[in-house]
């Protein structure tokens, strides 16, 4: 009797342990299944409202609206700067046609034209108030005094050149001499400083004229924005570095915007600023909510991975494979968090610009543009829950490692052609004058663009270079279009066909997928101690 009671106690303890293990395993399986469900499936399963999806949809609308509003404002700023640059070129550059010649605006070829262009700049500057049709004027210092125009000429310290005798004597040390010109004394200073304008052109390197102007961008009133005040730092350069008989004229402008010190405006322009600031604050709040929810999901995923790894180690004495571990580390959440950080930084910069505390539109545009790009890319995650739309994601995921390795190999060949084209064809072809230009030209040829023009524009004065250019271009086009590009497409096509085959015949199952889809056989309580061992052994078999 005592022996029988011991046997019953032992059987009850074994059955309780087995039942606890089975419940623990089923809970883990349920949690894993729930984690990998789509938002709609989670709602149907547990009536869990998909907050993250709702926040992402609302964030897409708000971030896109914010980007459009900022882009429209930025277009006004860019157009104002570009039109002012064009207006100043017409005002100060004599003979400017409205179109820049290569990278410079105007070129002069005689001494008379150099003097005429130089005096023309100074005369136009002294009459700026009567000439300009825009709200632009001279800049003033803190005491209300007009800032002068400064002329600096740079030349070799000493030199003598006799081209007919092939003799030269040059001291390469450069010297700079400057003088200032007040707009109110325009008629006197030229006569008093006539010696300054006696130019030795064989020693002259360049002449730089610098001055500062002030302007107000009034066009933003139409979009109910407060106008910005601008400082234009203008530099006009007479470039004679080549000493080739051609003096190039450049006009460069650096524009800085700031809040006007004293302003008065009627209407609703000042009210619109407050509305935009409130809207930007809501965007920041929405992005913070999105980042918190995604961070919480990542933490829960890590904890679930630890539970799954612990279960595998306790039951099967082995680790979870890397493919299954990557299933828990959702890259889409990281993408969303990065986009949220970019959107928050961009919104803060936008608010500072709106409040006239910052003027750097470019940095703000980079952050807002990148965040919007990542937000819209993140939408693909939700489309991936549908099998017909998931092909793109799976194909990119499968082809990316092979494509990356292929591009590394092809890039070495591409760089070789880039350096070769720059050093050989650079002096004879405008598309090969710089490394960046060569890379861009070869990339356009790779895509079949502008081929005939690239062949035709090469100067055929040097027969050897002309023959080399033909061999160079034909070999590059043949190699990259017919071989490299075809192999590149074949890699992606192969990945696409593989994914289509998997969708038709089934994807290879990993340990995690088998654990989720295959039910555990319930053990018989009447069996002995070996029952628990046999159950675990069966689970191990189908997980392997």
VOLO-940980 format. One line per field, with one value per residue (C-alpha): chain; x, y, z. Coordinates in steps of 0.001 Angstrom, whole numbers, plus 524288, in hexadecimal, padded with zeros to 5 digits. Layout:
VOLO-940980
chain <- (A, ...)
u <- (X, ...)
v <- (Y, ...)
w <- (Z, ...)
//
This chain:
VOLO-940980
chain <- (A, A, A, A, A, A, A, A, A, A, A, A, A, A, A, A, A, A, A, A, A, A, A, A, A, A, A, A, A, A, A, A, A, A, A, A, A, A, A, A, A, A, A, A, A, A, A, A, A, A, A, A, A, A, A, A, A, A, A, A, A, A, A, A, A, A, A, A, A, A, A, A, A, A, A, A, A, A, A, A, A, A, A, A, A, A, A, A, A, A, A, A, A, A, A, A, A, A, A, A, A, A, A, A, A, A, A, A, A, A, A, A, A, A, A, A, A, A, A, A, A, A, A, A, A, A, A, A, A, A, A, A, A, A, A, A, A, A, A, A, A, A, A, A, A, A, A, A, A, A, A, A, A, A, A, A, A, A, A, A, A, A, A, A, A, A, A, A, A, A, A, A, A, A, A, A, A, A, A, A, A, A, A, A, A, A, A, A, A, A, A, A, A, A, A, A, A, A, A, A, A, A, A, A, A, A, A, A, A, A, A, A, A, A, A, A, A, A, A, A, A, A, A, A, A, A, A, A, A, A, A, A, A, A, A, A, A, A, A, A, A, A, A, A, A, A, A, A, A, A, A, A, A, A, A, A, A, A, A, A, A, A, A, A, A, A, A, A, A, A, A, A, A, A, A, A, A, A, A, A, A, A, A, A, A, A, A, A, A, A, A, A, A, A, A, A, A, A, A, A, A, A, A, A, A, A, A, A, A, A, A, A, A, A, A, A, A, A, A, A, A, A, A, A, A, A, A, A, A, A, A, A, A, A, A, A, A, A, A, A, A, A, A, A, A, A, A, A, A, A, A, A, A, A, A, A, A, A, A, A, A, A, A, A, A, A, A, A, A, A, A, A, A, A, A, A, A, A, A, A, A, A, A, A, A, A, A, A, A, A, A, A, A, A, A, A, A, A, A, A, A, A, A, A, A, A, A, A, A, A, A, A, A, A, A, A, A, A, A, A, A, A, A, A, A, A, A, A, A, A, A, A, A, A, A, A, A, A, A, A, A, A, A, A, A, A, A, A, A, A, A, A, A, A, A, A, A, A, A, A, A, A, A, A, A, A, A, A, A, A, A, A, A, A, A, A, A, A, A, A, A, A, A, A, A, A, A, A, A, A, A, A, A, A, A, A, A, A, A, A, A, A, A, A, A, A, A, A, A, A, A, A, A, A, A, A, A, A, A, A, A, A, A, A, A, A, A, A, A, A, A, A, A, A, A, A, A, A, A, A, A, A, A, A)
u <- (80000, 80AE2, 811CD, 8057F, 803E4, 81207, 80F75, 8036F, 80AC8, 815B3, 80C30, 80516, 811D4, 81642, 80930, 80925, 816C3, 812E7, 80675, 80E07, 817FC, 80D3C, 80627, 812D9, 815A4, 807F2, 8088B, 8155F, 80FC0, 803CE, 80C37, 814CF, 80927, 8035E, 81022, 8112A, 802E6, 7FEF2, 7F7D4, 7EABB, 7ED3C, 7F0FD, 7E44C, 7DC53, 7E3CB, 7E3E6, 7DC9B, 7E96E, 7E85B, 7F3E1, 7F8EE, 805EE, 7FF6D, 7F621, 8013D, 80931, 7FDE8, 7FB5E, 809EE, 80AF9, 80046, 80606, 8143E, 810A7, 80861, 8137B, 81D03, 81418, 81242, 820CC, 823D2, 81AD3, 82148, 82ECA, 82B9B, 828BC, 835D1, 83D5B, 8369F, 8394E, 847D2, 848E7, 841B6, 849E2, 85634, 85188, 84DA6, 85AEE, 86205, 85A64, 85D09, 86BB1, 870F7, 87232, 86DFB, 8679A, 85EA3, 8565E, 85CF1, 869B2, 874CA, 8790F, 87C02, 87E2E, 874C6, 87C2C, 88994, 89153, 89D1E, 8A2DF, 8A898, 89E4E, 8937C, 899A0, 89A0E, 88C5C, 886EE, 88E0F, 8894B, 87BC9, 87A96, 87E52, 8756B, 869E3, 86C84, 86C7D, 85F5B, 858E7, 84D9B, 849A8, 84B99, 84611, 8376D, 837C6, 837D0, 846A9, 85038, 85DB2, 8611B, 86409, 86C4A, 867C6, 869C2, 86171, 86D15, 86CC6, 875B4, 87F58, 88279, 88FF0, 898E8, 8A48E, 8AE3F, 8B766, 8C3BD, 8D16B, 8DAF9, 8E471, 8E53F, 8E920, 8E4B0, 8E9E3, 8E258, 8E988, 8F6B3, 8F122, 8F5E4, 8EEDA, 8F29C, 8E7A4, 8E782, 8DCAA, 8D9F4, 8CC67, 8C914, 8BBAD, 8B829, 8AA99, 8A2FE, 89546, 88B26, 88006, 87403, 872CE, 8808B, 87FFD, 88447, 8904C, 896B6, 89957, 8A113, 8A839, 8AC36, 8AF08, 8BC15, 8B4CA, 8AEC5, 8BB78, 8BB45, 8C6CD, 8BF3D, 8CAD2, 8CBEE, 8BD7B, 8B745, 8A9AE, 8A1A7, 89702, 88C45, 8845D, 878DF, 86CEC, 85EBC, 851F4, 844E6, 8375E, 82FEC, 8224F, 81C6A, 81A3A, 80F32, 806B8, 80848, 80535, 8133A, 81B1C, 8252B, 83381, 83E6C, 84A5C, 8589E, 85F3E, 86E06, 871C4, 87F00, 8828A, 88F39, 89776, 89EEC, 8ABD8, 8B2C1, 8B4B7, 8BAA9, 8B517, 8AF65, 8A203, 89D9C, 891E6, 88804, 8812A, 8765E, 873EA, 869C5, 86874, 85B01, 857AD, 849D8, 845F5, 83A42, 837D9, 83A84, 82E6E, 8226B, 8141B, 80A8C, 7FBE2, 7F3FF, 7F5AD, 803E5, 80840, 7FD38, 800C0, 80E01, 807D3, 7FF34, 80AF7, 81275, 80723, 80636, 814DD, 81373, 808E0, 811E3, 81C8F, 812D7, 80E22, 81C12, 81F80, 81394, 8177A, 82577, 820FB, 8179C, 821F5, 82C1D, 82274, 8202A, 82EC2, 83031, 824D8, 82ACC, 837DF, 83126, 82973, 835F8, 83C42, 830B8, 8315D, 84018, 83EE4, 83475, 83CFA, 848A6, 84124, 839F0, 84340, 8505C, 85395, 852D5, 84901, 84E57, 851CF, 846B4, 83CC6, 8436F, 8426C, 833CC, 83270, 83AE3, 83163, 838FC, 82CAF, 82C0C, 839F5, 83677, 82ABA, 832B8, 83D19, 832AB, 82C79, 83979, 83BC1, 82DF8, 82F7F, 83C79, 83713, 82AD4, 832EE, 83B50, 82F1A, 82965, 8360A, 835C8, 82782, 82AD6, 8360B, 84069, 846D8, 848E5, 84E8F, 843FC, 84CCB, 84F4E, 840E6, 83D5E, 84699, 84099, 83283, 834AA, 83BAA, 83172, 82661, 82D90, 82F44, 82134, 81BF5, 82564, 8203E, 812B8, 817E3, 817D8, 80912, 807EF, 810D7, 805DD, 7FF46, 8057B, 8040A, 80AF1, 8151F, 81C91, 82430, 828A5, 82C9B, 833A0, 83B57, 83EA6, 8432E, 84AB8, 8512E, 85D1B, 86046, 85E01, 866A8, 871F6, 87008, 87024, 87CCF, 88375, 87D8E, 880F2, 88F62, 88E70, 8861E, 89020, 89AE4, 8939D, 890D0, 89F02, 8A381, 89973, 89C8C, 8AB36, 8AADA, 89E7E, 89D4A, 8A4F9, 89D33, 88F3B, 886F4, 87FF8, 88CE5, 8929E, 8907C, 88F4A, 8812C, 87DFF, 88447, 87C9F, 86FF5, 872F8, 87613, 869CE, 86194, 86845, 8657F, 85717, 857AC, 85673, 85D2B, 86637, 867B5, 86A58, 87522, 87BA5, 879BC, 87E5B, 88C34, 895EA, 89CED, 8A931, 8B13D, 8AFEF, 8B5A8, 8AC33, 8A0E7, 8A415, 8A59A, 89883, 891AD, 897B9, 894CA, 88674, 88373, 8898D, 8829D, 87548, 876CF, 87BC9, 8720B, 865AA, 866D3, 86D56, 86D26, 85F74, 85A21, 86023, 85AB9, 84D05, 84EEB, 851F4, 8455B, 83D96, 84304, 83F16, 83187, 82FA4, 83420, 82A56, 81F75, 822DC, 822CC, 8158D, 81037, 8168C, 818FB, 8245F, 82EE6, 82B06, 83444, 833CF, 82B54, 82164, 82072, 81E96, 81390, 80C3F, 80DE8, 80612, 80C65, 8078D, 80154, 807D9, 8008D, 80039, 7FFCD, 80D29, 8197A, 8249D, 82900, 81CEF, 822AF, 82F35, 827FF, 81FC0, 82BA4, 83292, 82729, 826F7, 83593, 8340E, 82A35, 83120, 83DA0)
v <- (80000, 8093F, 805EA, 808F8, 8163E, 819D1, 81624, 81F0A, 82A7E, 828B3, 82822, 8345E, 83BEC, 837B6, 83B36, 8489D, 84B88, 84744, 84F4C, 85B53, 859A4, 85800, 86438, 86BE2, 86756, 86A8C, 87813, 87A7D, 875C3, 87E86, 88A59, 887A0, 885F6, 89299, 899F0, 89614, 89949, 8A4E1, 8B036, 8AB84, 89DA0, 8A2C1, 8AA4A, 89E4F, 895A6, 89DF7, 8AA64, 8B1AC, 8BEF3, 8C0E8, 8CD6B, 8CD14, 8CBF5, 8D710, 8DF9C, 8DC92, 8E00A, 8ECC7, 8EFB9, 8EDCD, 8F7E2, 901BA, 90045, 9013F, 90D54, 91362, 91079, 9168D, 922F5, 92436, 92132, 92BF3, 935A1, 930DF, 932A8, 94101, 94289, 93B97, 94322, 94FE7, 94CD7, 94840, 953F5, 95D4D, 956CD, 9587E, 966A8, 969F8, 963BF, 96C5E, 97833, 976B3, 96EA7, 9765B, 96EC6, 963DE, 95C5D, 955A3, 9486F, 9449B, 94032, 9331D, 93598, 94453, 94F31, 957F7, 957D4, 96376, 9631F, 970E4, 97A5E, 98443, 97A9B, 9774F, 985A2, 98806, 97C68, 9806A, 98E82, 989E4, 98231, 98DF9, 99748, 98E1F, 98C52, 99AF3, 99C47, 9902D, 997AB, 99D8B, 99103, 98586, 982E3, 979DB, 97D0A, 97CAB, 986A5, 98896, 981FA, 98A05, 987A2, 9890B, 997CA, 99982, 99BC1, 995D5, 98A23, 98CED, 98555, 97F06, 97C86, 97379, 9701E, 964A0, 96414, 95E77, 96671, 9685F, 963DD, 9665F, 95EC5, 95F0B, 954F7, 9585C, 95525, 949F2, 950AA, 95268, 9562D, 9540C, 954D1, 94B42, 951F5, 95807, 96578, 96B37, 97998, 97E3A, 98AD5, 98E85, 99670, 99DDB, 99F3A, 9AD96, 9B0FA, 9A9C4, 9B557, 9B89C, 9ABE0, 9A732, 9B36B, 9B36B, 9A525, 9A45E, 99DA6, 99244, 98F1F, 98ED8, 9802D, 9780E, 96D0E, 963EF, 9647A, 96586, 95915, 95DE0, 9695D, 9677D, 97132, 96EA3, 975DD, 9733C, 97634, 9751E, 97032, 96C02, 96067, 9663C, 95B35, 952C2, 95C0B, 95585, 9486F, 94ED5, 94E0B, 958C2, 95E29, 95B6D, 9655C, 96115, 964C8, 96291, 9611A, 96376, 96003, 96373, 95D2C, 960AA, 95403, 954FA, 94923, 94291, 94EBC, 94999, 95667, 952EF, 9593C, 95265, 959A9, 95298, 957CB, 95006, 95308, 94DFA, 9511A, 950DA, 952D9, 95810, 95D92, 96BCB, 9749E, 97D07, 97941, 97C40, 974C4, 97470, 9686A, 95A59, 957A0, 957F4, 94EDA, 94468, 942A9, 93EB7, 934A5, 92E83, 92DF3, 926EC, 91D62, 91A9B, 91809, 90DED, 9077D, 90666, 90099, 8F6BA, 8F2BA, 8F123, 8E85F, 8E053, 8DEEE, 8DAC0, 8D087, 8CAEE, 8CAC0, 8C39A, 8B99D, 8B767, 8B52C, 8AB83, 8A485, 8A328, 89D99, 89418, 88FEC, 88D74, 884ED, 87D50, 87B99, 87727, 86D47, 867B0, 866E3, 86039, 8569E, 85401, 858BB, 86121, 86F4C, 875B0, 87745, 884CD, 88525, 88342, 88D7B, 89767, 894ED, 89B21, 8A6F4, 8AE6F, 8B7CA, 8BF76, 8C431, 8C93C, 8D009, 8D68A, 8DAED, 8E0EC, 8E7E5, 8ECE5, 8F25D, 8F910, 8FE96, 903BB, 90A5D, 90FD9, 914E2, 91BB1, 92220, 92604, 92C39, 933B2, 9385A, 93BFE, 943CA, 94A68, 944D7, 93C9F, 93EB6, 931D4, 92C5D, 921F1, 91A56, 91ABA, 91612, 90A6D, 905F7, 907F8, 901EA, 8F5F3, 8F3D3, 8F487, 8EB0B, 8E13D, 8E2DF, 8DF9B, 8D43A, 8CF2D, 8CDE3, 8C21A, 8BAA7, 8BAB8, 8B726, 8ABA7, 8A506, 8A29B, 897E1, 89EBE, 8AAF7, 8A3AC, 89F2C, 8ABEB, 8AB86, 89D3D, 89EFC, 8AA9D, 8A356, 8973B, 89E69, 8A8F1, 8A126, 89C0C, 8A94C, 8AFE8, 8A6A1, 8A7FE, 8B6D4, 8B68F, 8AEE4, 8B701, 8C37C, 8C07D, 8C002, 8CC55, 8D3C9, 8CF5A, 8D4DE, 8E15A, 8E450, 8E068, 8E8F9, 8F49B, 8F486, 8F188, 8F7FC, 90311, 90D1D, 90A1E, 907D8, 91062, 90490, 8FF0A, 90B40, 906AF, 8F9C1, 8FC4C, 90031, 8F3C2, 8EB4A, 8F1FA, 8F0E4, 8E263, 8DFEA, 8E6A2, 8DE68, 8D256, 8D5A0, 8D840, 8E6FF, 8F127, 8E78E, 8EE3C, 8FB87, 8F5BC, 8F01A, 8FC4F, 90686, 90140, 90A5C, 902EC, 90B57, 9006F, 8F40F, 8EB39, 8F01A, 8EF10, 8E0CB, 8DE1E, 8E484, 8DB82, 8CF62, 8D492, 8D7BE, 8CB9D, 8C28F, 8C90E, 8C8DA, 8BADF, 8B5E7, 8BC99, 8BC69, 8AEF3, 8A7D9, 8AEDD, 8B457, 8A77B, 89FEC, 8A9E9, 8A7FB, 89939, 89938, 8A04C, 897D2, 88B7C, 8902F, 8939E, 88634, 87FB8, 88774, 8844B, 875E3, 87685, 87D38, 87273, 8669B, 86BBB, 87261, 86A5A, 86969, 86D03, 86855, 873DF, 87192, 86319, 8661B, 86F79, 866FE, 858FE, 85569, 84E1B, 84061, 83F95, 8353B, 82A51, 82C27, 81D88, 81BD2, 81B43, 824E8, 8227A, 8298F, 836EF, 832F7, 82DA2, 839FF, 842C1, 839DC, 83AA7, 84987, 849E4, 8417E, 84A04, 8567B, 85184)
w <- (80000, 80390, 7F6CD, 7EF38, 7F5DF, 7F299, 7E489, 7E41C, 7EA46, 7E094, 7D528, 7D9D3, 7DB22, 7CD91, 7C799, 7CE3E, 7C921, 7BB72, 7BBE9, 7C06D, 7B57B, 7AB6E, 7B033, 7B020, 7A24D, 79D96, 7A3B7, 79CEE, 79017, 791AC, 794B3, 788EC, 77FFD, 7850A, 7832E, 774DE, 771C4, 7697F, 7702D, 76AFA, 76FBA, 77D28, 77DD0, 779FC, 78364, 78FBB, 78C03, 78D27, 7868D, 77D0A, 78316, 77BF2, 76EAA, 771CE, 77689, 76A44, 76135, 7685D, 768A3, 759EA, 757B6, 76148, 75D11, 74EAB, 75128, 758E7, 74DDD, 74396, 74B8E, 74DFA, 73FBF, 73AD8, 7440C, 7404B, 731DE, 73474, 73B44, 73074, 725A1, 72CBC, 72DD1, 71FB8, 71A28, 72256, 71D4F, 70F60, 711D8, 717CF, 70C52, 702FE, 70B8A, 70D93, 7023D, 6F5BE, 6E9D3, 6F186, 6E85B, 6F298, 6F0D7, 6F76B, 6EEA9, 6F44B, 702B3, 70150, 6FDE0, 6F45D, 6EDDC, 6E8C5, 6DFDE, 6DF20, 6E8ED, 6E557, 6E856, 6F57A, 6F971, 6F44C, 6FBBB, 7081B, 707C8, 703E1, 71082, 718BA, 7115D, 71280, 720ED, 7235A, 71C46, 721FC, 72824, 71B0A, 7131A, 71A8F, 719D7, 725B2, 7344B, 73568, 73AC8, 740AB, 74D6B, 7597B, 76581, 77396, 77321, 766F8, 75DF6, 75072, 74EA1, 74395, 73767, 7382E, 72CA1, 72E0D, 7236B, 724AB, 71C8C, 71C16, 72407, 718C9, 70AD7, 6FCE9, 6F117, 6E322, 6DB24, 6CE98, 6D4CD, 6DCDE, 6E93F, 6F629, 703F5, 70DDC, 71CAA, 72030, 72D2A, 72C8F, 731B5, 73442, 73419, 7380C, 73880, 73CA8, 73585, 73BE7, 7332A, 7369B, 731B7, 724C7, 71C84, 724A6, 7287B, 71A84, 71748, 72445, 72302, 71483, 71717, 71D34, 71000, 70867, 706A8, 70266, 6FC13, 6FB11, 709EE, 70D0D, 71278, 715DC, 71A70, 72495, 72754, 73392, 7395A, 741A8, 73E95, 745EF, 740E0, 74563, 73FD9, 73EDF, 736C6, 742EE, 746D4, 73C80, 74386, 7509C, 75551, 75B9E, 751F5, 754B1, 75409, 74C40, 74C0C, 73EFD, 73F20, 730F4, 72B28, 71D2A, 7187B, 70C8F, 70AB7, 70348, 70915, 6FBFA, 6F5A4, 6E8FC, 6E41F, 6E979, 6F628, 6FC33, 70469, 70F8D, 71835, 724AE, 72EFE, 73CDB, 74229, 75097, 75568, 762AD, 769A7, 7669A, 7722B, 770C7, 76925, 76858, 76004, 75F58, 75C1B, 76081, 75D51, 76B76, 76FA7, 765D1, 76C4D, 77932, 77295, 76BE8, 778B2, 77F3C, 773E8, 774AB, 78335, 78060, 77664, 780B1, 78A60, 7804C, 77CE3, 78B3F, 78D02, 7812D, 785F4, 79396, 78E24, 78504, 78FD9, 79882, 78DA7, 78C3E, 79AE9, 79AE8, 78F33, 7962A, 7A231, 799C6, 792F1, 7A02C, 7A440, 79786, 79891, 7A6AD, 7A2E1, 79817, 7A10A, 7AC06, 7A361, 7982A, 79D8B, 791C4, 78D4C, 78455, 77697, 7717F, 7679E, 77273, 77ADF, 76FE3, 76F36, 77CA7, 77964, 770D1, 76834, 76530, 7733D, 7724D, 76592, 76BF2, 777B4, 76EF2, 766F3, 7738D, 7784D, 76B40, 76B47, 77924, 77612, 76955, 77028, 77A97, 7702F, 768B3, 774E5, 7770C, 768F2, 76A5C, 7768C, 76F0C, 77833, 76D82, 75F0F, 75A44, 7517E, 74B98, 75829, 75BA2, 74DEF, 74F1E, 75BF1, 757B9, 74A52, 74FBF, 75A48, 7505B, 7477D, 75285, 756F0, 74982, 7481B, 75517, 74F12, 7479D, 7547C, 754EE, 7469A, 74978, 750EA, 743C4, 73BB7, 72EA7, 733A6, 73B82, 72F6C, 72E7F, 73CA4, 73C33, 72F29, 73433, 740AC, 7394A, 72E9D, 736F1, 73BC4, 72E1C, 727D8, 731ED, 72F6C, 720C1, 72186, 72952, 71E7E, 71389, 71AED, 71A04, 70B34, 70B3C, 71351, 70A20, 6FE70, 70618, 7092E, 6FB99, 6F4D7, 6FD63, 6FB23, 6EC97, 6E77C, 6F163, 6E972, 6DD22, 6E1AE, 6EA99, 6F062, 6F53C, 6FB7A, 70982, 7108B, 7144D, 7064E, 70127, 70AA4, 706E0, 6F859, 6F952, 70140, 6F6D8, 6EC67, 6F492, 6F3C0, 6E527, 6E636, 6DDBB, 6D6F9, 6C9D4, 6CFF9, 6D865, 6CC49, 6C414, 6CDD8, 6CEAF, 6C85C, 6BD9C, 6BD0A, 6C2F7, 6BAEF, 6C55E, 6CFC1, 6C61F, 6C365, 6D1E4, 6D4BF, 6CB1F, 6D11A, 6DEB0, 6DC28, 6D410, 6DE16, 6E985, 6E2F7, 6DE59, 6EB63, 6F441, 6EC0F, 6E5F3, 6F137, 6FE5C, 6FD2F, 6F7F3, 70344, 70CC3, 70778, 7075F, 715FF, 71912, 70F9C, 715C7, 72349, 71E2F, 7180F, 724A6, 72C9D, 72300, 723FF, 732C9, 732CA, 72A25, 7308D, 73E33, 744D8, 74BAF, 759F1, 764DA, 772F3, 776B0, 76BF4, 76EF6, 77D4A, 77A0C, 77044, 77515, 78171, 78C92, 78EDD, 79C52, 7A4D4, 7AB95, 7BA44, 7BCCB, 7B69B, 7BEC2, 7C035, 7B23A, 7AD4C, 7AFD2, 7A900, 79D2B, 79BDD, 79C13, 79297, 7890F, 78A02, 78796, 77B7D, 774BA, 778C1, 772C1)
//
